[in-house]
Amino acid sequence: QVQLAESGGELVQPGGSLRLSCAASGIRFRSVTMGWYRQAQGKQRELVTSITSGGSTVYIDSVRDRFTISRDNAKNTVTLQMNSLKPEDTAVYYCNAHHPRINHDFWGQGTQVTVSS
């Protein structure tokens, strides 16, 4: 059974930093692209960033140069370092594992990030 367990979300002031982590189990980690999505209240879920098994990354424009995704294939973890946080970054952040060969997505339960003074 595939499990993605996120951690690290909390309340932070504008300009602050947070580090989200996602631990994957029950999956061949090196076979999947890992990503972070977010869903703000009243909005659709959106891709924030992703990283392939080989380390290629993609970021949406609004987080480029502020967020950094990384993965540890030995520990089956993916991390999202978020700096210079803004109120518009407030959302539930979801860890995603995409298996390209079977075109299937696995999801974590989400972790709340709130940026507010």
Phi and psi in degrees as a GROMACS rama.xvg file:
@    title "Ramachandran Plot"
@    xaxis  label "Phi"
@    yaxis  label "Psi"
@TYPE xy
-78.6819  132.271  VAL-2
-132.901  134.332  GLN-3
-121.857  118.197  LEU-4
-115.067  112.216  ALA-5
-90.1374  154.711  GLU-6
-154.088  160.855  SER-7
111.375  -11.6575  GLY-8
-73.0441  142.085  GLY-9
-167.504  -176.559  GLU-10
-84.1631  130.287  LEU-11
-140.99  150.286  VAL-12
-77.8659  154.134  GLN-13
-54.2468  138.283  PRO-14
89.0084  -8.55072  GLY-15
-83.1602  -176.832  GLY-16
-128.647  152.082  SER-17
-143.313  154.369  LEU-18
-126.291  116.043  ARG-19
-96.811  143.092  LEU-20
-127.654  151.831  SER-21
-138.122  123.131  CYS-22
-105.263  125.904  ALA-23
-104.984  141.688  ALA-24
-143.178  156.21  SER-25
74.8383  19.0392  GLY-26
-142.735  148.907  ILE-27
-79.8331  94.798  ARG-28
-58.4468  -39.0106  PHE-29
-69.1584  -9.54397  ARG-30
-93.7813  -6.76384  SER-31
-117.072  150.681  VAL-32
-87.561  131.067  THR-33
-103.084  145.238  MET-34
-149.065  165.043  GLY-35
-120.282  127.641  TRP-36
-113.728  163.162  TYR-37
-142.645  152.869  ARG-38
-137.23  112.953  GLN-39
-84.2647  157.528  ALA-40
-58.2701  127.545  GLN-41
79.5774  5.58135  GLY-42
-122.922  165.045  LYS-43
-78.3378  153.785  GLN-44
-66.5185  137.212  ARG-45
-131.022  149.213  GLU-46
-71.9681  132  LEU-47
-98.0251  -49.441  VAL-48
-163.18  156.637  THR-49
-145.974  161.152  SER-50
-144.012  129.472  ILE-51
-78.9198  172.246  THR-52
-62.5216  -26.4759  SER-53
-86.9253  -4.58419  GLY-54
99.7223  4.35547  GLY-55
-73.6521  136.305  SER-56
-120.416  155.562  THR-57
-135.175  139.463  VAL-58
-133.799  146.458  TYR-59
-75.6388  155.614  ILE-60
-59.7695  -36.0272  ASP-61
-69.879  -14.8311  SER-62
-116.74  -7.56505  VAL-63
-56.8298  138.475  ARG-64
75.6725  -2.74403  ASP-65
-116.111  -33.9828  ARG-66
-109.451  148.576  PHE-67
-137.025  126.241  THR-68
-101.586  144.065  ILE-69
-148.09  160.665  SER-70
-139.174  151.445  ARG-71
-121.972  102.291  ASP-72
-69.7081  -19.4224  ASN-73
-78.7539  -29.9339  ALA-74
-105.454  -1.29523  LYS-75
57.5257  45.0618  ASN-76
-129.578  152.762  THR-77
-131.881  141.653  VAL-78
-127.205  144.08  THR-79
-122.941  111.004  LEU-80
-91.272  121.35  GLN-81
-117.714  118.707  MET-82
-116.831  163.547  ASN-83
49.4011  49.4192  SER-84
-65.8058  145.567  LEU-85
-121.066  157.403  LYS-86
-55.3959  -33.2481  PRO-87
-71.7817  -5.69194  GLU-88
-83.5191  -6.48377  ASP-89
-61.2695  125.153  THR-90
-178.839  170.51  ALA-91
-87.1161  126.906  VAL-92
-102.509  129.768  TYR-93
-115.378  135.432  TYR-94
-83.6966  138.115  CYS-95
-131.615  140.259  ASN-96
-121.834  120.933  ALA-97
-110.027  121.764  HIS-98
-96.1711  106.591  HIS-99
-66.2165  -31.9924  PRO-100
-69.2523  -36.8707  ARG-101
-104.523  0.494233  ILE-102
51.2638  53.951  ASN-103
-129.215  144.128  HIS-104
-112.272  139.16  ASP-105
-115.634  145.522  PHE-106
-129.22  147.056  TRP-107
-85.5441  179.319  GLY-108
-85.9057  -13.7268  GLN-109
98.3876  152.864  GLY-110
-136.944  135.548  THR-111
-82.8258  127.799  GLN-112
-115.675  122.502  VAL-113
-122.836  122.769  THR-114
-111.368  108.774  VAL-115
-159.308  148.721  SER-116
